Amino acid sequence: MPSQRSIGRSRSALSVRTTLSFVLLTAFIVGFIFILQVHRNYLGGGSYLDSDKSLAGAWLPEESLANVDRSRLVNKSPSVRRGKRGQSENNNEVSLPARQGEKRKISKEKIKISISAKEDQSNILQSITITQPNDRVYCMVPFIWTPSALYTYHAIQASWGKRCHILRFFIDPIIGDGTVGYYNMTEASGVIAAQKANLTLPRDVVILHDMKRPWHTCDTKENEEKNKPVGNCRNIFEKVWRMIVFVADGSGGTNVGGDSRVSKEEGDESVNSGAYRAEWFVKVDADTFLFPENVGRYVEARKWSYNDHHYFGHVLNHRQSDQGVSIVAGGAVFLSRATLLAAADAFRNMPMEKGDEEEDGTCRDAYTGTEEVVTAVCLKEHSNITAEPAIDSEGREQVSLYELDPMLDYNRTEQGEWWFWEGKKRFPCHDDGDCVAHLPLAFHHYKDSQFFLDFEKEFYGSVMKREDDKTLIKMNDGRVAARHWPGFDGTYQYLERVREAMKAARDGDSQSLALSNTPQRASQVNNRLYCMVPFIWTPKYEPSYHAIHKTWGKRCDVLKFMIDPIVGDKETGFLDLRNNGTNYKLPEDIIVISDMRRPWNACPDSEAGNCRNIWEKIWRAWVWVDSHGDSDIAEWFVKIDADSYLFPENLKRYVVDKGWSPDEHHYFGHILKHRDDDAVPMIAGAAVFFSRATLKAAARIYRKFEYVDESKDGGVGSGEFMKCKDAHTDQEEVITSVCLKEHLGVDADPVLDEMGQELVILGEIEDVLLWNRTEQGEWWYWKNKPRKHPITGKDNMHHCCGELPINFHGYKDFQWFFKLESELYSEAVSDLGDSWKSYKWRNPTETNIYFDRVRKAMKEAANLGS
């Protein structure tokens, strides 16, 4: 038996060996786990990457990945990383990176930044479908990955970025800053060190690992040595051209999240190219708020193809003198696919030898912050592609170059031809303070990205949806906004116009989708009619409102009734909605012109009968239409009296047959020339028609009116001295004609058929059918009207009436509307009494013959249209 001593010595020796073995085994396991974590977390990049979808998910250039097992490059989502960067999946709040010592916490429901492992990378955070399948937008954001920039990154993700079809942030290979340190993401040691410093990259980041001049080397000394002002060594051009080349062919960079290969066209071999993941591309600065969905609408409206060359945005011409090119300002630069590929080809083949020197107006690599100039030069030299200004039909800029507040106040005449205006085609809006488009593409120069979240509320969130949100600003006059915007009144009005235009555009997208499934004649598309009825809201006139809705009004594309702020009458009492109308309910299509100075009830017992002051209501109504975005929801507009019976479909046929465009100036109706001393002919007020271009231009004229106190003013004048101004008058027909002629050079056009017969009828139809110029003589109705048709030469014109009438006028009794509806549309729609059934035409023979002709012509026109 072994002694106790030997046993003791043996057990002691065994204990040492066991302990040592255990320690070594533990060290091995810990080391293995550490190496595994390096492979999984550090080399892969701070976000999920499904190994079965892509093997290119590392941050390192290809040569650095030669010995890496790519199947192990599976990374954690930033949403479940350390708390300083993101959020726990069970946490209801997101802690955005602090700015200037401030901790940001925003509700998860309002800011969504987590990226699911199973999301398709082509649809990261996409919440709104681009308007057409072939209008996908690839958003390219040049970026610097520093702790101070992370709030901007998350704000973009939470706002406009989620509407891009693809969103990528293109960064230098160096990340960090002077506080946390600089880390080279092309080196494994730099990746690991960055991870330890809590700097991880999400999967929508692309590292441009071939960059020669990273941003971080730009200190004061280097600026002085390179003769560059402090802050201008960012060398944005190198980043931009390498970014475009990467998107085109996948070279020169690494997408942290990886991109699966795609085919150029169906059946083609797949390629690693972002150029075939979208049709339209935008280089967008990180201080720009983008409207990706409006890009699709913009190019679709112009019938542009992504296979053609298009390079567009806010065009500046001030470099024409020294470099010979117009440029697209860098805040948002838009490219078709064809242009992106052409640009990439130009950049790949440009000289690189002088890359450390400032640009000189040639297509070469350059150490410069004016990437716009070199890009424009390269496109011009390589493919003869020139910049196209992104403007709407009124000349309004689609891209606001600066914050909205100053941009909305720009006045070309007052400011003179400084570099902003240099070489631009002149439009009336340049002097009107309303020269930013109502369906914008981008707002630039918002250095504080909190503005992005506020714009999101204005156009997509609680303000747009009229939701209860305690964070909103509520003004005493009832206006609600996401913040107290600089230049609040002007900015608020503009934001209202944008909201209205975007709502109309979304409605139009839905209509277009429905129409796309049904063959349509060109005449049926984009030919909408906006019917504006000046009205008085009293018990006496309210039945007329309902009668219009049940008859001709239902055939308008948009129907609005414009009323004074005073409602009621002497019997029921007057109510001023400007002061105490909070609980007064009106139908949605009743618009209160609340800024009227001379409401209709001011002189109800006036013997002159001139207190209705229809002119002020008319011009203020059109300003309201334009200011609230309604001028963008139709192509044609009519001011129509409440005692008129309108044929909207015949008006649409008329403008199509004339070949008129809504983007040209047209002002038309029944022309009267009986006032010998008038400087211009006028359109009778029963039904006055405008193209969209004319309506918008008129609103700009009226918006400049100053209130006139009649006690101190001589009125509007008469004859050749008639003035375009605000006034207390009912002569709206004459002043409208004077304003359009004086400011726009637009003359009134008569609405006649090919036989010279009137289509806008000024009286009750059964009476006008009997009017005869030869028998009656030259009374005011016929006075100074031509006798021969200007085109056909037909004699004895203006006899009534055309077979596709556009308007009948003079029906003070609304029951006649039901009579006409029954006669011409075979519809009995009245629930407002049936007294119309006993109504008789004063001239039954001629009236019935004429109605037979009208019914036949309308049936034939409808069959032709279908």
Stockholm file with secondary structure:
# STOCKHOLM 1.0

chainA/1-866         MPSQRSIGRSRSALSVRTTLSFVLLTAFIVGFIFILQVHRNYLGGGSYLDSDKSLAGAWLPEESLANVDRSRLVNKSPSVRRGKRGQSENNNEVSLPARQGEKRKISKEKIKISISAKEDQSNILQSITITQPNDRVYCMVPFIWTPSALYTYHAIQASWGKRCHILRFFIDPIIGDGTVGYYNMTEASGVIAAQKANLTLPRDVVILHDMKRPWHTCDTKENEEKNKPVGNCRNIFEKVWRMIVFVADGSGGTNVGGDSRVSKEEGDESVNSGAYRAEWFVKVDADTFLFPENVGRYVEARKWSYNDHHYFGHVLNHRQSDQGVSIVAGGAVFLSRATLLAAADAFRNMPMEKGDEEEDGTCRDAYTGTEEVVTAVCLKEHSNITAEPAIDSEGREQVSLYELDPMLDYNRTEQGEWWFWEGKKRFPCHDDGDCVAHLPLAFHHYKDSQFFLDFEKEFYGSVMKREDDKTLIKMNDGRVAARHWPGFDGTYQYLERVREAMKAARDGDSQSLALSNTPQRASQVNNRLYCMVPFIWTPKYEPSYHAIHKTWGKRCDVLKFMIDPIVGDKETGFLDLRNNGTNYKLPEDIIVISDMRRPWNACPDSEAGNCRNIWEKIWRAWVWVDSHGDSDIAEWFVKIDADSYLFPENLKRYVVDKGWSPDEHHYFGHILKHRDDDAVPMIAGAAVFFSRATLKAAARIYRKFEYVDESKDGGVGSGEFMKCKDAHTDQEEVITSVCLKEHLGVDADPVLDEMGQELVILGEIEDVLLWNRTEQGEWWYWKNKPRKHPITGKDNMHHCCGELPINFHGYKDFQWFFKLESELYSEAVSDLGDSWKSYKWRNPTETNIYFDRVRKAMKEAANLGS
#=GR chainA/1-866 SS CCCHHHHHHHHHHHHHHHHHHHHHHHHHHHHHHHHHHIIIIITTTSSCCCTTTCSCCCSSCGGGGTTSCGGGCCCCCGGGSCTTTSCCTTCSEEEEEEETTEEEEEETTTCCCCCCTTSCGGGTTCCSCCSSTTCCEEEEEEECCCGGGHHHHHHHHHTGGGGSSEEEEEECSEEEETTTEEEETTSHHHHHHHHHTTCCCCTTEEECTTCSSCGGGCCHHHHHHTTCCTTCCCCHHHHHHHHHHHHHHSCSCEETTCCCCEESSTTSCEECCGGGSCSEEEEECTTCEECHHHHHHHHHHTTCCTTSCCEEEEEECTTHHHHSCCEEEEEEEEEEHHHHHHHHHHHHHSCCTTTTSCCCSSSSCCSCSCHHHHHHHHHHHHHCCCCEECBCTTCCBSEESSCHHHHTTCCHHHHCSCTTTTTCCCCGGGGTTCCBCSSCSEECCCCSTHHHHHHHHHHTSTTTTTCCCTTSEECTTSCEESSCCTTHHHHHHHHHHHHHHHHHHHHHHHHHHHHTTSCCCGGGSSCCEEEEEEECCSTTTHHHHHHHHHTGGGGSSEEEEEECSEEEETTTEEEEHHHHCTTCCCCTTEEECTTCSSCGGGCTTCSSCCCSCHHHHHHHHHHHHHHTTGGGSCSEEEEECTTEEECHHHHHHHHHHHTCCTTSCCEEECEECCCTTCSSCEECTTEEEEEHHHHHHHHHHHHTCCCCCGGGSCCSCCGGGCCCSCCSCSCHHHHHHHHHHHHHCCCCEECBCTTSCBSBCSSCHHHHTTCCHHHHCSCTTTTTCCSSCTTTCCSSCCCSCCSSCCEEECCCSTHHHHHHHHHHHCCCCCCSCSGGGGCCCSSHHHHHHHHHHHHHHHHHHHHHHC
#=GC SS_cons         CCCHHHHHHHHHHHHHHHHHHHHHHHHHHHHHHHHHHIIIIITTTSSCCCTTTCSCCCSSCGGGGTTSCGGGCCCCCGGGSCTTTSCCTTCSEEEEEEETTEEEEEETTTCCCCCCTTSCGGGTTCCSCCSSTTCCEEEEEEECCCGGGHHHHHHHHHTGGGGSSEEEEEECSEEEETTTEEEETTSHHHHHHHHHTTCCCCTTEEECTTCSSCGGGCCHHHHHHTTCCTTCCCCHHHHHHHHHHHHHHSCSCEETTCCCCEESSTTSCEECCGGGSCSEEEEECTTCEECHHHHHHHHHHTTCCTTSCCEEEEEECTTHHHHSCCEEEEEEEEEEHHHHHHHHHHHHHSCCTTTTSCCCSSSSCCSCSCHHHHHHHHHHHHHCCCCEECBCTTCCBSEESSCHHHHTTCCHHHHCSCTTTTTCCCCGGGGTTCCBCSSCSEECCCCSTHHHHHHHHHHTSTTTTTCCCTTSEECTTSCEESSCCTTHHHHHHHHHHHHHHHHHHHHHHHHHHHHTTSCCCGGGSSCCEEEEEEECCSTTTHHHHHHHHHTGGGGSSEEEEEECSEEEETTTEEEEHHHHCTTCCCCTTEEECTTCSSCGGGCTTCSSCCCSCHHHHHHHHHHHHHHTTGGGSCSEEEEECTTEEECHHHHHHHHHHHTCCTTSCCEEECEECCCTTCSSCEECTTEEEEEHHHHHHHHHHHHTCCCCCGGGSCCSCCGGGCCCSCCSCSCHHHHHHHHHHHHHCCCCEECBCTTSCBSBCSSCHHHHTTCCHHHHCSCTTTTTCCSSCTTTCCSSCCCSCCSSCCEEECCCSTHHHHHHHHHHHCCCCCCSCSGGGGCCCSSHHHHHHHHHHHHHHHHHHHHHHC
//
